[in-house]
Amino acid sequence: MRLRAIQVLTSAVLLVALLALAASATLGASNVKITNCVKASVRPKTLTLTCGDGNTVLAGLHWSSFGGSVASAGGTFETNTCNPNCAQGKVVRYSVTAKASEPRTCKKGLRVYNKLALVFTGRAPSSATSLKRWTLGCPT
């Protein structure tokens, strides 16, 4: 009888340990995504910043972190000059680092990064000051 009690106790301790491990893994693995216009993505290679016309994007993104309270990436800021108009404008590119932060909860419990901060790492557009901070919000 004593052996059976030890086996039951050992099994119970093992089960509790496994449940604790699973719970901590679930907490560590976040389900935060980033809004890419009408959908939410995890570690997207391209992130559209102007959803109405698609003239401003982050391209070639390489994420060094994602899923926690902050996500970080390096890539290229690409924008259409729209000069003399958007159809005839040219795309200009600038190296950037991006930091997504301030996760928020959208419909059905979807968690997304709400804010995006850009740092131009080389030359910057003349309008760089107004392009450094973006509010992404929930997918539409």
N, CA, C and O atoms as CSV, one atom per row, in Angstrom:
chain,resi,resn,atom,element,x,y,z
A,1,MET,N,N,0.820,-1.185,0.000
A,1,MET,CA,C,0.000,0.000,0.000
A,1,MET,C,C,0.870,1.257,0.000
A,1,MET,O,O,0.551,2.244,-0.663
A,2,ARG,N,N,1.973,1.207,0.753
A,2,ARG,CA,C,2.860,2.367,0.830
A,2,ARG,C,C,3.472,2.677,-0.546
A,2,ARG,O,O,3.591,3.843,-0.920
A,3,LEU,N,N,3.851,1.657,-1.282
A,3,LEU,CA,C,4.420,1.852,-2.615
A,3,LEU,C,C,3.407,2.530,-3.532
A,3,LEU,O,O,3.759,3.422,-4.304
A,4,ARG,N,N,2.166,2.109,-3.444
A,4,ARG,CA,C,1.101,2.709,-4.275
A,4,ARG,C,C,0.918,4.184,-3.918
A,4,ARG,O,O,0.718,5.000,-4.818
A,5,ALA,N,N,0.979,4.540,-2.678
A,5,ALA,CA,C,0.843,5.935,-2.251
A,5,ALA,C,C,2.000,6.778,-2.782
A,5,ALA,O,O,1.802,7.920,-3.197
A,6,ILE,N,N,3.207,6.214,-2.768
A,6,ILE,CA,C,4.370,6.934,-3.297
A,6,ILE,C,C,4.214,7.146,-4.801
A,6,ILE,O,O,4.543,8.216,-5.312
A,7,GLN,N,N,3.710,6.122,-5.521
A,7,GLN,CA,C,3.506,6.255,-6.960
A,7,GLN,C,C,2.466,7.332,-7.280
A,7,GLN,O,O,2.656,8.129,-8.199
A,8,VAL,N,N,1.372,7.352,-6.523
A,8,VAL,CA,C,0.320,8.347,-6.731
A,8,VAL,C,C,0.860,9.744,-6.444
A,8,VAL,O,O,0.607,10.674,-7.209
A,9,LEU,N,N,1.595,9.898,-5.358
A,9,LEU,CA,C,2.160,11.182,-4.990
A,9,LEU,C,C,3.169,11.650,-6.048
A,9,LEU,O,O,3.171,12.821,-6.430
A,10,THR,N,N,4.017,10.746,-6.514
A,10,THR,CA,C,4.999,11.081,-7.550
A,10,THR,C,C,4.294,11.506,-8.829
A,10,THR,O,O,4.691,12.485,-9.462
A,11,SER,N,N,3.259,10.784,-9.210
A,11,SER,CA,C,2.495,11.134,-10.408
A,11,SER,C,C,1.835,12.501,-10.264
A,11,SER,O,O,1.813,13.287,-11.212
A,12,ALA,N,N,1.301,12.780,-9.090
A,12,ALA,CA,C,0.648,14.066,-8.854
A,12,ALA,C,C,1.661,15.205,-8.936
A,12,ALA,O,O,1.374,16.241,-9.537
A,13,VAL,N,N,2.830,15.033,-8.348
A,13,VAL,CA,C,3.877,16.060,-8.399
A,13,VAL,C,C,4.329,16.273,-9.838
A,13,VAL,O,O,4.508,17.412,-10.269
A,14,LEU,N,N,4.513,15.196,-10.577
A,14,LEU,CA,C,4.911,15.298,-11.976
A,14,LEU,C,C,3.849,16.017,-12.797
A,14,LEU,O,O,4.184,16.850,-13.639
A,15,LEU,N,N,2.591,15.715,-12.572
A,15,LEU,CA,C,1.500,16.361,-13.293
A,15,LEU,C,C,1.465,17.857,-12.999
A,15,LEU,O,O,1.305,18.666,-13.913
A,16,VAL,N,N,1.613,18.224,-11.740
A,16,VAL,CA,C,1.629,19.643,-11.366
A,16,VAL,C,C,2.812,20.350,-12.026
A,16,VAL,O,O,2.665,21.470,-12.516
A,17,ALA,N,N,3.966,19.719,-12.042
A,17,ALA,CA,C,5.152,20.311,-12.672
A,17,ALA,C,C,4.929,20.510,-14.167
A,17,ALA,O,O,5.286,21.555,-14.712
A,18,LEU,N,N,4.343,19.521,-14.833
A,18,LEU,CA,C,4.070,19.633,-16.262
A,18,LEU,C,C,3.051,20.728,-16.555
A,18,LEU,O,O,3.204,21.470,-17.525
A,19,LEU,N,N,2.022,20.838,-15.735
A,19,LEU,CA,C,1.020,21.890,-15.917
A,19,LEU,C,C,1.644,23.267,-15.714
A,19,LEU,O,O,1.337,24.200,-16.457
A,20,ALA,N,N,2.509,23.401,-14.724
A,20,ALA,CA,C,3.183,24.676,-14.477
A,20,ALA,C,C,4.089,25.041,-15.654
A,20,ALA,O,O,4.143,26.198,-16.070
A,21,LEU,N,N,4.792,24.054,-16.181
A,21,LEU,CA,C,5.664,24.284,-17.326
A,21,LEU,C,C,4.859,24.720,-18.548
A,21,LEU,O,O,5.253,25.644,-19.260
A,22,ALA,N,N,3.743,24.060,-18.785
A,22,ALA,CA,C,2.882,24.411,-19.922
A,22,ALA,C,C,2.308,25.815,-19.747
A,22,ALA,O,O,2.225,26.572,-20.714
A,23,ALA,N,N,1.915,26.164,-18.538
A,23,ALA,CA,C,1.366,27.496,-18.282
A,23,ALA,C,C,2.421,28.566,-18.501
A,23,ALA,O,O,2.122,29.608,-19.084
A,24,SER,N,N,3.642,28.336,-18.050
A,24,SER,CA,C,4.686,29.342,-18.227
A,24,SER,C,C,5.074,29.462,-19.697
A,24,SER,O,O,5.398,30.559,-20.150
A,25,ALA,N,N,5.050,28.380,-20.443
A,25,ALA,CA,C,5.350,28.437,-21.875
A,25,ALA,C,C,4.270,29.225,-22.601
A,25,ALA,O,O,4.573,29.991,-23.516
A,26,THR,N,N,3.017,29.048,-22.204
A,26,THR,CA,C,1.917,29.775,-22.817
A,26,THR,C,C,2.035,31.256,-22.528
A,26,THR,O,O,1.808,32.080,-23.414
A,27,LEU,N,N,2.389,31.611,-21.295
A,27,LEU,CA,C,2.550,33.014,-20.950
A,27,LEU,C,C,3.730,33.627,-21.676
A,27,LEU,O,O,3.672,34.794,-22.065
A,28,GLY,N,N,4.790,32.878,-21.867
A,28,GLY,CA,C,5.980,33.379,-22.534
A,28,GLY,C,C,5.778,33.554,-24.020
A,28,GLY,O,O,6.345,34.467,-24.621
A,29,ALA,N,N,4.983,32.700,-24.616
A,29,ALA,CA,C,4.719,32.794,-26.052
A,29,ALA,C,C,3.502,33.681,-26.243
A,29,ALA,O,O,2.370,33.257,-26.008
A,30,SER,N,N,3.736,34.896,-26.663
A,30,SER,CA,C,2.659,35.859,-26.787
A,30,SER,C,C,1.931,35.691,-28.116
A,30,SER,O,O,2.466,35.164,-29.091
A,31,ASN,N,N,0.710,36.155,-28.109
A,31,ASN,CA,C,-0.065,36.097,-29.339
A,31,ASN,C,C,-0.245,37.486,-29.931
A,31,ASN,O,O,-1.190,37.713,-30.687
A,32,VAL,N,N,0.643,38.424,-29.601
A,32,VAL,CA,C,0.556,39.780,-30.138
A,32,VAL,C,C,0.932,39.765,-31.620
A,32,VAL,O,O,1.914,39.141,-32.022
A,33,LYS,N,N,0.134,40.462,-32.414
A,33,LYS,CA,C,0.380,40.575,-33.850
A,33,LYS,C,C,0.545,42.054,-34.196
A,33,LYS,O,O,0.484,42.911,-33.315
A,34,ILE,N,N,0.748,42.344,-35.454
A,34,ILE,CA,C,0.844,43.731,-35.898
A,34,ILE,C,C,-0.141,43.963,-37.032
A,34,ILE,O,O,-0.274,43.137,-37.935
A,35,THR,N,N,-0.829,45.095,-36.974
A,35,THR,CA,C,-1.841,45.408,-37.977
A,35,THR,C,C,-1.190,45.781,-39.298
A,35,THR,O,O,-0.327,46.656,-39.370
A,36,ASN,N,N,-1.633,45.089,-40.337
A,36,ASN,CA,C,-1.170,45.346,-41.695
A,36,ASN,C,C,-2.420,45.620,-42.531
A,36,ASN,O,O,-2.849,44.778,-43.320
A,37,CYS,N,N,-2.989,46.796,-42.349
A,37,CYS,CA,C,-4.244,47.253,-42.967
A,37,CYS,C,C,-5.437,46.414,-42.510
A,37,CYS,O,O,-5.963,46.644,-41.421
A,38,VAL,N,N,-5.869,45.455,-43.312
A,38,VAL,CA,C,-7.092,44.721,-43.012
A,38,VAL,C,C,-6.849,43.400,-42.289
A,38,VAL,O,O,-7.800,42.684,-41.974
A,39,LYS,N,N,-5.598,43.073,-42.025
A,39,LYS,CA,C,-5.317,41.825,-41.324
A,39,LYS,C,C,-4.220,42.055,-40.290
A,39,LYS,O,O,-3.512,43.061,-40.322
A,40,ALA,N,N,-4.100,41.116,-39.389
A,40,ALA,CA,C,-3.031,41.158,-38.395
A,40,ALA,C,C,-2.039,40.055,-38.725
A,40,ALA,O,O,-2.430,38.938,-39.062
A,41,SER,N,N,-0.757,40.372,-38.628
A,41,SER,CA,C,0.291,39.444,-39.020
A,41,SER,C,C,1.309,39.260,-37.912
A,41,SER,O,O,1.402,40.065,-36.986
A,42,VAL,N,N,2.069,38.185,-38.027
A,42,VAL,CA,C,3.198,37.932,-37.147
A,42,VAL,C,C,4.457,38.032,-37.997
A,42,VAL,O,O,4.585,37.343,-39.009
A,43,ARG,N,N,5.378,38.882,-37.591
A,43,ARG,CA,C,6.656,39.077,-38.288
A,43,ARG,C,C,6.504,39.265,-39.808
A,43,ARG,O,O,7.136,38.542,-40.578
A,44,PRO,N,N,5.680,40.221,-40.245
A,44,PRO,CA,C,5.518,40.403,-41.693
A,44,PRO,C,C,6.809,40.915,-42.331
A,44,PRO,O,O,7.572,41.650,-41.704
A,45,LYS,N,N,7.040,40.528,-43.560
A,45,LYS,CA,C,8.198,41.020,-44.321
A,45,LYS,C,C,7.933,42.427,-44.842
A,45,LYS,O,O,8.856,43.226,-45.001
A,46,THR,N,N,6.642,42.722,-45.109
A,46,THR,CA,C,6.223,44.032,-45.594
A,46,THR,C,C,5.070,44.522,-44.728
A,46,THR,O,O,4.165,43.758,-44.393
A,47,LEU,N,N,5.111,45.793,-44.370
A,47,LEU,CA,C,4.063,46.394,-43.551
A,47,LEU,C,C,3.608,47.671,-44.239
A,47,LEU,O,O,4.393,48.608,-44.386
A,48,THR,N,N,2.344,47.719,-44.663
A,48,THR,CA,C,1.811,48.889,-45.343
A,48,THR,C,C,1.405,49.927,-44.310
A,48,THR,O,O,0.628,49.634,-43.402
A,49,LEU,N,N,1.932,51.147,-44.447
A,49,LEU,CA,C,1.638,52.204,-43.487
A,49,LEU,C,C,0.513,53.126,-43.944
A,49,LEU,O,O,-0.191,53.699,-43.113
A,50,THR,N,N,0.337,53.275,-45.256
A,50,THR,CA,C,-0.768,54.083,-45.782
A,50,THR,C,C,-1.697,53.139,-46.542
A,50,THR,O,O,-1.517,52.877,-47.731
A,51,CYS,N,N,-2.674,52.650,-45.829
A,51,CYS,CA,C,-3.545,51.599,-46.368
A,51,CYS,C,C,-4.435,52.081,-47.504
A,51,CYS,O,O,-4.784,51.293,-48.382
A,52,GLY,N,N,-4.806,53.337,-47.508
A,52,GLY,CA,C,-5.703,53.845,-48.549
A,52,GLY,C,C,-5.097,53.778,-49.937
A,52,GLY,O,O,-5.767,53.404,-50.900
A,53,ASP,N,N,-3.812,54.147,-50.041
A,53,ASP,CA,C,-3.190,54.172,-51.370
A,53,ASP,C,C,-1.983,53.244,-51.494
A,53,ASP,O,O,-1.504,53.005,-52.602
A,54,GLY,N,N,-1.490,52.721,-50.381
A,54,GLY,CA,C,-0.350,51.803,-50.421
A,54,GLY,C,C,0.948,52.466,-50.855
A,54,GLY,O,O,1.883,51.780,-51.269
A,55,ASN,N,N,1.018,53.789,-50.767
A,55,ASN,CA,C,2.194,54.505,-51.236
A,55,ASN,C,C,3.339,54.562,-50.226
A,55,ASN,O,O,4.425,55.040,-50.554
A,56,THR,N,N,3.113,54.087,-49.016
A,56,THR,CA,C,4.176,54.091,-48.004
A,56,THR,C,C,4.182,52.742,-47.302
A,56,THR,O,O,3.182,52.331,-46.713
A,57,VAL,N,N,5.323,52.057,-47.371
A,57,VAL,CA,C,5.445,50.733,-46.762
A,57,VAL,C,C,6.807,50.583,-46.080
A,57,VAL,O,O,7.756,51.311,-46.372
A,58,LEU,N,N,6.868,49.635,-45.179
A,58,LEU,CA,C,8.136,49.145,-44.675
A,58,LEU,C,C,8.365,47.826,-45.379
A,58,LEU,O,O,7.500,46.950,-45.346
A,59,ALA,N,N,9.505,47.669,-46.012
A,59,ALA,CA,C,9.785,46.462,-46.797
A,59,ALA,C,C,11.060,45.791,-46.299
A,59,ALA,O,O,11.899,46.413,-45.646
A,60,GLY,N,N,11.182,44.512,-46.622
A,60,GLY,CA,C,12.378,43.759,-46.248
A,60,GLY,C,C,12.601,43.706,-44.751
A,60,GLY,O,O,13.739,43.729,-44.282
A,61,LEU,N,N,11.506,43.635,-43.999
A,61,LEU,CA,C,11.625,43.643,-42.535
A,61,LEU,C,C,12.267,42.365,-42.012
A,61,LEU,O,O,11.918,41.258,-42.423
A,62,HIS,N,N,13.205,42.545,-41.106
A,62,HIS,CA,C,13.850,41.442,-40.389
A,62,HIS,C,C,13.649,41.716,-38.913
A,62,HIS,O,O,14.237,42.646,-38.361
A,63,TRP,N,N,12.811,40.899,-38.268
A,63,TRP,CA,C,12.435,41.117,-36.874
A,63,TRP,C,C,13.458,40.477,-35.943
A,63,TRP,O,O,13.737,39.283,-36.044
A,64,SER,N,N,14.013,41.274,-35.042
A,64,SER,CA,C,14.930,40.734,-34.036
A,64,SER,C,C,14.163,40.316,-32.791
A,64,SER,O,O,14.645,39.491,-32.015
A,65,SER,N,N,12.976,40.872,-32.592
A,65,SER,CA,C,12.097,40.454,-31.500
A,65,SER,C,C,10.658,40.673,-31.945
A,65,SER,O,O,10.371,41.558,-32.750
A,66,PHE,N,N,9.757,39.851,-31.408
A,66,PHE,CA,C,8.344,39.973,-31.756
A,66,PHE,C,C,7.533,39.175,-30.748
A,66,PHE,O,O,7.936,38.082,-30.350
A,67,GLY,N,N,6.396,39.711,-30.335
A,67,GLY,CA,C,5.480,38.976,-29.481
A,67,GLY,C,C,5.452,39.431,-28.035
A,67,GLY,O,O,4.503,39.126,-27.313
A,68,GLY,N,N,6.466,40.150,-27.600
A,68,GLY,CA,C,6.486,40.668,-26.235
A,68,GLY,C,C,5.825,42.037,-26.184
A,68,GLY,O,O,4.996,42.360,-27.036
A,69,SER,N,N,6.185,42.837,-25.197
A,69,SER,CA,C,5.597,44.168,-25.082
A,69,SER,C,C,6.122,45.097,-26.170
A,69,SER,O,O,5.496,46.110,-26.481
A,70,VAL,N,N,7.280,44.752,-26.752
A,70,VAL,CA,C,7.884,45.540,-27.824
A,70,VAL,C,C,8.399,44.587,-28.902
A,70,VAL,O,O,8.911,43.510,-28.597
A,71,ALA,N,N,8.259,44.991,-30.159
A,71,ALA,CA,C,8.817,44.235,-31.282
A,71,ALA,C,C,9.767,45.154,-32.039
A,71,ALA,O,O,9.479,46.339,-32.207
A,72,SER,N,N,10.892,44.620,-32.493
A,72,SER,CA,C,11.897,45.431,-33.184
A,72,SER,C,C,12.279,44.807,-34.516
A,72,SER,O,O,12.389,43.587,-34.645
A,73,ALA,N,N,12.478,45.679,-35.510
A,73,ALA,CA,C,12.853,45.203,-36.847
A,73,ALA,C,C,13.717,46.238,-37.545
A,73,ALA,O,O,13.720,47.419,-37.198
A,74,GLY,N,N,14.444,45.758,-38.535
A,74,GLY,CA,C,15.168,46.634,-39.441
A,74,GLY,C,C,14.617,46.410,-40.829
A,74,GLY,O,O,14.142,45.319,-41.144
A,75,GLY,N,N,14.675,47.428,-41.656
A,75,GLY,CA,C,14.166,47.277,-43.010
A,75,GLY,C,C,14.303,48.561,-43.794
A,75,GLY,O,O,15.166,49.393,-43.513
A,76,THR,N,N,13.438,48.709,-44.782
A,76,THR,CA,C,13.481,49.862,-45.673
A,76,THR,C,C,12.132,50.569,-45.684
A,76,THR,O,O,11.090,49.946,-45.891
A,77,PHE,N,N,12.166,51.867,-45.461
A,77,PHE,CA,C,10.989,52.720,-45.580
A,77,PHE,C,C,10.893,53.112,-47.045
A,77,PHE,O,O,11.820,53.712,-47.590
A,78,GLU,N,N,9.779,52.776,-47.688
A,78,GLU,CA,C,9.588,53.081,-49.105
A,78,GLU,C,C,8.361,53.957,-49.263
A,78,GLU,O,O,7.285,53.633,-48.761
A,79,THR,N,N,8.529,55.073,-49.965
A,79,THR,CA,C,7.400,55.971,-50.168
A,79,THR,C,C,7.414,56.536,-51.584
A,79,THR,O,O,8.472,56.767,-52.170
A,80,ASN,N,N,6.231,56.749,-52.113
A,80,ASN,CA,C,6.055,57.315,-53.445
A,80,ASN,C,C,6.132,58.836,-53.328
A,80,ASN,O,O,5.464,59.421,-52.476
A,81,THR,N,N,6.928,59.477,-54.161
A,81,THR,CA,C,7.049,60.937,-54.129
A,81,THR,C,C,5.762,61.630,-54.580
A,81,THR,O,O,5.521,62.785,-54.230
A,82,CYS,N,N,4.946,60.929,-55.349
A,82,CYS,CA,C,3.687,61.487,-55.885
A,82,CYS,C,C,3.919,62.823,-56.595
A,82,CYS,O,O,3.102,63.740,-56.514
A,83,ASN,N,N,5.046,62.907,-57.287
A,83,ASN,CA,C,5.383,64.120,-58.003
A,83,ASN,C,C,5.603,63.798,-59.482
A,83,ASN,O,O,6.521,63.028,-59.763
A,84,PRO,N,N,4.869,64.301,-60.423
A,84,PRO,CA,C,3.857,65.345,-60.280
A,84,PRO,C,C,2.526,64.823,-59.740
A,84,PRO,O,O,1.683,65.605,-59.301
A,85,ASN,N,N,2.339,63.510,-59.772
A,85,ASN,CA,C,1.167,62.883,-59.163
A,85,ASN,C,C,1.597,61.471,-58.760
A,85,ASN,O,O,2.681,61.021,-59.128
A,86,CYS,N,N,0.760,60.789,-58.017
A,86,CYS,CA,C,1.165,59.468,-57.503
A,86,CYS,C,C,1.374,58.436,-58.608
A,86,CYS,O,O,2.221,57.552,-58.481
A,87,ALA,N,N,0.611,58.546,-59.679
A,87,ALA,CA,C,0.773,57.598,-60.786
A,87,ALA,C,C,2.122,57.781,-61.475
A,87,ALA,O,O,2.681,56.813,-61.991
A,88,GLN,N,N,2.651,58.990,-61.493
A,88,GLN,CA,C,3.911,59.276,-62.168
A,88,GLN,C,C,5.077,59.460,-61.184
A,88,GLN,O,O,6.215,59.678,-61.600
A,89,GLY,N,N,4.795,59.373,-59.911
A,89,GLY,CA,C,5.842,59.555,-58.914
A,89,GLY,C,C,6.810,58.386,-58.892
A,89,GLY,O,O,6.560,57.344,-59.498
A,90,LYS,N,N,7.904,58.568,-58.193
A,90,LYS,CA,C,8.870,57.475,-58.064
A,90,LYS,C,C,8.960,57.061,-56.601
A,90,LYS,O,O,8.670,57.844,-55.696
A,91,VAL,N,N,9.365,55.826,-56.394
A,91,VAL,CA,C,9.519,55.307,-55.038
A,91,VAL,C,C,10.928,55.624,-54.561
A,91,VAL,O,O,11.911,55.345,-55.248
A,92,VAL,N,N,11.009,56.214,-53.371
A,92,VAL,CA,C,12.304,56.488,-52.751
A,92,VAL,C,C,12.415,55.621,-51.504
A,92,VAL,O,O,11.415,55.314,-50.856
A,93,ARG,N,N,13.646,55.228,-51.176
A,93,ARG,CA,C,13.867,54.260,-50.102
A,93,ARG,C,C,14.854,54.805,-49.074
A,93,ARG,O,O,15.821,55.488,-49.411
A,94,TYR,N,N,14.579,54.480,-47.802
A,94,TYR,CA,C,15.427,54.914,-46.699
A,94,TYR,C,C,15.562,53.762,-45.704
A,94,TYR,O,O,14.577,53.088,-45.403
A,95,SER,N,N,16.751,53.535,-45.199
A,95,SER,CA,C,16.965,52.494,-44.181
A,95,SER,C,C,16.379,52.961,-42.853
A,95,SER,O,O,16.528,54.116,-42.454
A,96,VAL,N,N,15.708,52.024,-42.179
A,96,VAL,CA,C,15.100,52.353,-40.882
A,96,VAL,C,C,15.220,51.180,-39.909
A,96,VAL,O,O,15.447,50.033,-40.292
A,97,THR,N,N,15.059,51.524,-38.651
A,97,THR,CA,C,14.734,50.523,-37.637
A,97,THR,C,C,13.338,50.882,-37.155
A,97,THR,O,O,12.968,52.055,-37.106
A,98,ALA,N,N,12.576,49.870,-36.805
A,98,ALA,CA,C,11.197,50.069,-36.375
A,98,ALA,C,C,10.984,49.408,-35.024
A,98,ALA,O,O,11.489,48.317,-34.757
A,99,LYS,N,N,10.224,50.095,-34.178
A,99,LYS,CA,C,9.880,49.534,-32.871
A,99,LYS,C,C,8.373,49.625,-32.701
A,99,LYS,O,O,7.811,50.719,-32.645
A,100,ALA,N,N,7.718,48.466,-32.620
A,100,ALA,CA,C,6.278,48.402,-32.378
A,100,ALA,C,C,6.063,48.230,-30.873
A,100,ALA,O,O,6.786,47.483,-30.214
A,101,SER,N,N,5.061,48.929,-30.343
A,101,SER,CA,C,4.848,48.881,-28.896
A,101,SER,C,C,3.379,49.119,-28.547
A,101,SER,O,O,2.521,49.221,-29.423
A,102,GLU,N,N,3.121,49.202,-27.270
A,102,GLU,CA,C,1.796,49.462,-26.711
A,102,GLU,C,C,0.724,48.500,-27.218
A,102,GLU,O,O,-0.244,48.928,-27.848
A,103,PRO,N,N,0.888,47.197,-26.946
A,103,PRO,CA,C,-0.143,46.244,-27.375
A,103,PRO,C,C,-1.524,46.645,-26.860
A,103,PRO,O,O,-1.669,47.136,-25.741
A,104,ARG,N,N,-2.515,46.429,-27.689
A,104,ARG,CA,C,-3.904,46.700,-27.303
A,104,ARG,C,C,-4.768,45.526,-27.727
A,104,ARG,O,O,-4.361,44.707,-28.551
A,105,THR,N,N,-5.944,45.451,-27.167
A,105,THR,CA,C,-6.880,44.373,-27.484
A,105,THR,C,C,-7.965,44.894,-28.415
A,105,THR,O,O,-8.592,45.920,-28.151
A,106,CYS,N,N,-8.175,44.169,-29.511
A,106,CYS,CA,C,-9.205,44.501,-30.495
A,106,CYS,C,C,-10.376,43.537,-30.325
A,106,CYS,O,O,-10.487,42.856,-29.306
A,107,LYS,N,N,-11.235,43.487,-31.318
A,107,LYS,CA,C,-12.385,42.579,-31.285
A,107,LYS,C,C,-11.945,41.133,-31.130
A,107,LYS,O,O,-10.887,40.736,-31.617
A,108,LYS,N,N,-12.753,40.371,-30.459
A,108,LYS,CA,C,-12.544,38.935,-30.263
A,108,LYS,C,C,-11.213,38.620,-29.590
A,108,LYS,O,O,-10.657,37.538,-29.780
A,109,GLY,N,N,-10.701,39.570,-28.801
A,109,GLY,CA,C,-9.488,39.331,-28.032
A,109,GLY,C,C,-8.188,39.409,-28.822
A,109,GLY,O,O,-7.130,39.084,-28.284
A,110,LEU,N,N,-8.239,39.831,-30.079
A,110,LEU,CA,C,-7.031,39.958,-30.893
A,110,LEU,C,C,-6.123,41.016,-30.276
A,110,LEU,O,O,-6.565,42.135,-30.019
A,111,ARG,N,N,-4.852,40.671,-30.036
A,111,ARG,CA,C,-3.871,41.601,-29.476
A,111,ARG,C,C,-2.939,42.064,-30.589
A,111,ARG,O,O,-2.346,41.250,-31.298
A,112,VAL,N,N,-2.816,43.398,-30.734
A,112,VAL,CA,C,-1.945,43.975,-31.756
A,112,VAL,C,C,-1.114,45.103,-31.158
A,112,VAL,O,O,-1.506,45.731,-30.175
A,113,TYR,N,N,0.039,45.345,-31.769
A,113,TYR,CA,C,0.828,46.509,-31.412
A,113,TYR,C,C,0.088,47.743,-31.930
A,113,TYR,O,O,-0.367,47.766,-33.074
A,114,ASN,N,N,-0.029,48.752,-31.094
A,114,ASN,CA,C,-0.777,49.944,-31.467
A,114,ASN,C,C,0.117,51.062,-32.008
A,114,ASN,O,O,-0.316,51.841,-32.857
A,115,LYS,N,N,1.343,51.144,-31.530
A,115,LYS,CA,C,2.248,52.237,-31.918
A,115,LYS,C,C,3.454,51.696,-32.668
A,115,LYS,O,O,3.912,50.581,-32.414
A,116,LEU,N,N,3.965,52.504,-33.597
A,116,LEU,CA,C,5.152,52.152,-34.362
A,116,LEU,C,C,6.043,53.390,-34.412
A,116,LEU,O,O,5.610,54.466,-34.825
A,117,ALA,N,N,7.286,53.223,-33.989
A,117,ALA,CA,C,8.258,54.314,-34.032
A,117,ALA,C,C,9.363,53.940,-35.013
A,117,ALA,O,O,9.868,52.817,-34.993
A,118,LEU,N,N,9.733,54.882,-35.867
A,118,LEU,CA,C,10.775,54.656,-36.861
A,118,LEU,C,C,11.986,55.527,-36.559
A,118,LEU,O,O,11.854,56.666,-36.110
A,119,VAL,N,N,13.158,54.976,-36.812
A,119,VAL,CA,C,14.402,55.732,-36.747
A,119,VAL,C,C,15.079,55.557,-38.094
A,119,VAL,O,O,15.391,54.437,-38.499
A,120,PHE,N,N,15.304,56.663,-38.787
A,120,PHE,CA,C,16.002,56.615,-40.067
A,120,PHE,C,C,17.485,56.471,-39.776
A,120,PHE,O,O,18.072,57.311,-39.095
A,121,THR,N,N,18.091,55.411,-40.288
A,121,THR,CA,C,19.465,55.071,-39.911
A,121,THR,C,C,20.518,55.616,-40.864
A,121,THR,O,O,21.713,55.502,-40.592
A,122,GLY,N,N,20.102,56.196,-41.955
A,122,GLY,CA,C,21.014,56.824,-42.912
A,122,GLY,C,C,20.412,58.156,-43.279
A,122,GLY,O,O,19.966,58.909,-42.414
A,123,ARG,N,N,20.400,58.443,-44.550
A,123,ARG,CA,C,19.735,59.677,-44.972
A,123,ARG,C,C,18.241,59.537,-44.696
A,123,ARG,O,O,17.698,58.433,-44.668
A,124,ALA,N,N,17.601,60.665,-44.495
A,124,ALA,CA,C,16.186,60.658,-44.146
A,124,ALA,C,C,15.425,61.594,-45.077
A,124,ALA,O,O,15.996,62.551,-45.600
A,125,PRO,N,N,14.136,61.322,-45.285
A,125,PRO,CA,C,13.341,62.233,-46.112
A,125,PRO,C,C,13.202,63.583,-45.414
A,125,PRO,O,O,13.326,63.670,-44.193
A,126,SER,N,N,12.946,64.622,-46.183
A,126,SER,CA,C,12.798,65.953,-45.594
A,126,SER,C,C,11.633,66.003,-44.601
A,126,SER,O,O,11.627,66.824,-43.684
A,127,SER,N,N,10.671,65.141,-44.786
A,127,SER,CA,C,9.508,65.088,-43.894
A,127,SER,C,C,9.683,64.046,-42.787
A,127,SER,O,O,8.697,63.577,-42.219
A,128,ALA,N,N,10.912,63.685,-42.480
A,128,ALA,CA,C,11.182,62.598,-41.523
A,128,ALA,C,C,10.529,62.822,-40.166
A,128,ALA,O,O,10.072,61.862,-39.544
A,129,THR,N,N,10.475,64.049,-39.695
A,129,THR,CA,C,9.896,64.318,-38.379
A,129,THR,C,C,8.456,63.841,-38.297
A,129,THR,O,O,8.052,63.258,-37.291
A,130,SER,N,N,7.677,64.082,-39.347
A,130,SER,CA,C,6.267,63.669,-39.322
A,130,SER,C,C,6.090,62.188,-39.636
A,130,SER,O,O,4.989,61.657,-39.496
A,131,LEU,N,N,7.148,61.521,-40.054
A,131,LEU,CA,C,7.049,60.106,-40.423
A,131,LEU,C,C,7.588,59.158,-39.345
A,131,LEU,O,O,7.606,57.944,-39.551
A,132,LYS,N,N,8.020,59.685,-38.220
A,132,LYS,CA,C,8.668,58.856,-37.201
A,132,LYS,C,C,7.695,58.095,-36.315
A,132,LYS,O,O,8.075,57.075,-35.739
A,133,ARG,N,N,6.472,58.546,-36.185
A,133,ARG,CA,C,5.514,57.908,-35.280
A,133,ARG,C,C,4.215,57.589,-36.021
A,133,ARG,O,O,3.648,58.428,-36.719
A,134,TRP,N,N,3.764,56.338,-35.841
A,134,TRP,CA,C,2.559,55.871,-36.503
A,134,TRP,C,C,1.664,55.189,-35.472
A,134,TRP,O,O,2.154,54.520,-34.562
A,135,THR,N,N,0.350,55.361,-35.618
A,135,THR,CA,C,-0.623,54.614,-34.832
A,135,THR,C,C,-1.238,53.596,-35.771
A,135,THR,O,O,-1.839,53.952,-36.785
A,136,LEU,N,N,-1.083,52.315,-35.423
A,136,LEU,CA,C,-1.536,51.245,-36.316
A,136,LEU,C,C,-2.983,50.841,-36.049
A,136,LEU,O,O,-3.730,50.562,-36.986
A,137,GLY,N,N,-3.382,50.808,-34.785
A,137,GLY,CA,C,-4.748,50.445,-34.440
A,137,GLY,C,C,-5.069,48.989,-34.736
A,137,GLY,O,O,-4.185,48.156,-34.930
A,138,CYS,N,N,-6.369,48.716,-34.764
A,138,CYS,CA,C,-6.868,47.363,-35.043
A,138,CYS,C,C,-7.080,47.183,-36.539
A,138,CYS,O,O,-7.297,48.166,-37.247
A,139,PRO,N,N,-7.021,45.942,-37.039
A,139,PRO,CA,C,-7.305,45.719,-38.457
A,139,PRO,C,C,-8.728,46.165,-38.793
A,139,PRO,O,O,-9.631,46.048,-37.964
A,140,THR,N,N,-8.923,46.670,-39.998
A,140,THR,CA,C,-10.254,47.133,-40.400
A,140,THR,C,C,-11.060,46.017,-40.997
A,140,THR,O,O,-12.208,46.227,-41.391
